[in-house]
Amino acid sequence: MAEKKKGLEDLKEALKEAKTETPAEKSAEGTEAPPAAEVEAVAPVEPKIDALGRSYATGKRKDAVARVWIKPGAGKITVNGRDQETYFARPVLRLIVNQPFQVTDREGQFDVNATVKGGGLSGQAGAVKHGISKALNLYEPDLRGVLKKAGFLTRDSRVVERKKYGRRKARRSFQFSKR
């Protein structure tokens, strides 16, 4: 047992003696890391606001595409030239559209003008929500963390699966008849 320990110690010493520095290691010894003061600080993100004081973003959900402009105001939301209450008649859809303002505590502070094309009402509400979130992020970059954590900046990429031939729907087969 003692012979094994002695053999291991001899091997370790041999490895230490055999180890030599590579040219890269030698040159790395002479260089030092720059002081923290010389490292450039990351510049804060600038808000993107047009000449009219608005921020623009595009939101998408299913087949719906929403073009959204937000500007400071009384909290009026207009979709395709109509008021939010008339366009999105169901309260659930209005709740979805207002979620970005609730999460960021900005209810009643921004006017929203949106044009939506494609899809149904549910997809359009999701597209407007996505567009509002992106526009808020551009108007106030400090809100990015809150919106990102809530998952509002990520585009929901789920779309309807296409119908396949030989099937009744995308996956549903025709009824099987044994006889």
C-alpha positions as CSV (number, residue, x, y, z in Angstrom):
1,M,0.0,0.0,0.0
2,A,2.8,2.4,0.9
3,E,4.5,1.5,-2.4
4,K,1.4,2.6,-4.3
5,K,1.3,6.0,-2.5
6,K,5.0,6.5,-3.2
7,G,4.5,5.7,-6.9
8,L,1.6,8.2,-7.1
9,E,3.7,10.9,-5.5
10,D,6.6,10.2,-7.9
11,L,4.2,10.5,-10.9
12,K,2.8,13.8,-9.6
13,E,6.3,15.2,-9.3
14,A,7.2,14.0,-12.7
15,L,4.2,15.7,-14.2
16,K,5.0,19.0,-12.5
17,E,8.6,18.9,-13.8
18,A,7.5,17.9,-17.3
19,K,4.9,20.7,-17.6
20,T,6.2,23.6,-19.6
21,E,4.5,26.9,-20.5
22,T,3.2,27.3,-24.0
23,P,4.1,30.5,-25.9
24,A,0.5,31.7,-25.6
25,E,0.7,31.4,-21.8
26,K,4.0,33.3,-21.7
27,S,2.6,36.2,-23.7
28,A,-0.6,36.3,-21.6
29,E,1.5,36.9,-18.4
30,G,2.7,40.2,-19.7
31,T,-0.8,41.6,-20.5
32,E,-3.0,43.0,-17.9
33,A,-6.8,43.5,-17.9
34,P,-7.7,47.2,-18.5
35,P,-8.9,49.1,-15.5
36,A,-12.6,49.3,-14.9
37,A,-12.7,53.0,-15.7
38,E,-11.5,52.4,-19.3
39,V,-14.2,49.9,-20.1
40,E,-17.0,51.7,-21.9
41,A,-20.4,51.8,-20.1
42,V,-23.4,50.5,-22.0
43,A,-25.4,53.5,-23.2
44,P,-29.1,53.6,-22.1
45,V,-31.6,52.7,-24.8
46,E,-33.2,55.8,-26.4
47,P,-37.0,55.9,-26.8
48,K,-38.2,55.8,-30.4
49,I,-40.8,58.6,-30.8
50,D,-41.8,60.2,-34.1
51,A,-42.4,63.9,-34.8
52,L,-46.0,63.6,-33.6
53,G,-45.0,62.2,-30.2
54,R,-46.1,58.7,-31.1
55,S,-44.4,55.3,-30.9
56,Y,-45.2,52.7,-33.6
57,A,-45.1,48.9,-33.5
58,T,-46.5,45.9,-35.3
59,G,-48.2,43.1,-33.4
60,K,-49.1,39.6,-34.6
61,R,-51.2,36.7,-33.4
62,K,-52.5,33.8,-35.5
63,D,-53.4,35.3,-38.9
64,A,-54.0,38.8,-37.5
65,V,-51.6,41.7,-38.0
66,A,-52.1,44.9,-36.0
67,R,-50.3,48.3,-36.7
68,V,-50.3,50.2,-33.4
69,W,-49.5,53.8,-32.6
70,I,-49.5,55.0,-28.9
71,K,-49.1,58.6,-27.6
72,P,-49.7,60.2,-24.2
73,G,-53.4,60.9,-23.7
74,A,-56.5,60.0,-21.8
75,G,-56.5,56.3,-22.4
76,K,-58.8,56.2,-25.5
77,I,-58.3,53.0,-27.6
78,T,-59.4,53.1,-31.2
79,V,-59.4,50.0,-33.4
80,N,-60.0,50.4,-37.2
81,G,-61.6,53.8,-36.6
82,R,-64.1,52.4,-34.0
83,D,-64.0,52.7,-30.3
84,Q,-62.7,49.7,-28.3
85,E,-66.1,48.9,-26.8
86,T,-67.8,48.6,-30.2
87,Y,-65.0,46.7,-32.0
88,F,-64.3,44.2,-29.2
89,A,-67.8,43.6,-27.9
90,R,-66.8,40.8,-25.5
91,P,-65.3,42.0,-22.2
92,V,-62.6,39.2,-22.3
93,L,-61.2,40.7,-25.5
94,R,-61.1,44.2,-24.0
95,L,-59.3,42.8,-21.0
96,I,-56.7,41.2,-23.2
97,V,-56.1,44.5,-25.0
98,N,-55.7,46.4,-21.7
99,Q,-53.3,43.9,-20.1
100,P,-50.0,45.7,-21.1
101,F,-51.2,48.9,-19.4
102,Q,-52.3,47.0,-16.3
103,V,-49.0,45.2,-15.9
104,T,-47.0,48.4,-16.3
105,D,-49.3,50.6,-14.2
106,R,-50.0,52.9,-17.2
107,E,-53.8,52.7,-17.4
108,G,-55.4,55.8,-18.8
109,Q,-52.1,57.4,-19.7
110,F,-51.8,56.5,-23.4
111,D,-54.1,56.9,-26.4
112,V,-54.0,53.9,-28.8
113,N,-54.8,54.0,-32.5
114,A,-54.7,50.5,-34.1
115,T,-55.5,49.1,-37.5
116,V,-56.0,45.3,-37.6
117,K,-56.3,43.0,-40.6
118,G,-56.8,39.2,-40.9
119,G,-57.9,36.5,-38.4
120,G,-60.8,36.6,-36.1
121,L,-61.6,38.8,-33.1
122,S,-59.6,36.8,-30.6
123,G,-56.5,36.8,-32.8
124,Q,-57.0,40.5,-33.5
125,A,-57.2,41.2,-29.8
126,G,-53.9,39.3,-29.2
127,A,-52.3,41.2,-32.1
128,V,-53.3,44.5,-30.7
129,K,-52.0,43.5,-27.2
130,H,-48.7,42.4,-28.8
131,G,-48.4,45.7,-30.7
132,I,-49.2,47.8,-27.6
133,S,-46.6,46.0,-25.6
134,K,-43.9,46.6,-28.3
135,A,-44.9,50.2,-28.7
136,L,-44.8,50.8,-24.9
137,N,-41.3,49.2,-24.9
138,L,-40.2,51.6,-27.6
139,Y,-41.8,54.6,-25.9
140,E,-40.4,53.8,-22.4
141,P,-37.5,51.4,-22.7
142,D,-37.4,51.0,-18.8
143,L,-40.6,48.9,-19.0
144,R,-38.9,46.2,-21.0
145,G,-38.2,44.0,-18.0
146,V,-41.9,44.1,-16.8
147,L,-43.3,43.4,-20.2
148,K,-40.8,40.7,-21.0
149,K,-41.4,38.9,-17.6
150,A,-45.2,38.9,-18.4
151,G,-44.4,37.4,-21.8
152,F,-46.0,40.2,-23.8
153,L,-43.0,41.0,-26.1
154,T,-42.8,37.5,-27.4
155,R,-44.8,36.7,-30.5
156,D,-47.1,33.8,-30.0
157,S,-46.2,31.7,-33.1
158,R,-48.9,29.1,-32.8
159,V,-51.0,29.0,-36.0
160,V,-53.7,26.6,-37.3
161,E,-52.2,23.4,-38.7
162,R,-53.1,22.9,-42.3
163,K,-55.5,20.2,-43.6
164,K,-53.9,17.1,-45.0
165,Y,-55.2,15.2,-48.0
166,G,-56.9,11.8,-47.2
167,R,-58.0,13.3,-43.8
168,R,-61.1,15.1,-42.7
169,K,-59.2,17.9,-40.9
170,A,-55.5,18.4,-40.0
171,R,-55.3,15.1,-38.1
172,R,-58.9,13.8,-37.9
173,S,-59.4,10.8,-40.2
174,F,-62.6,9.9,-41.9
175,Q,-64.8,7.4,-40.0
176,F,-63.6,3.9,-40.4
177,S,-66.1,1.3,-41.6
178,K,-65.3,-2.3,-41.2
179,R,-68.0,-3.5,-43.6
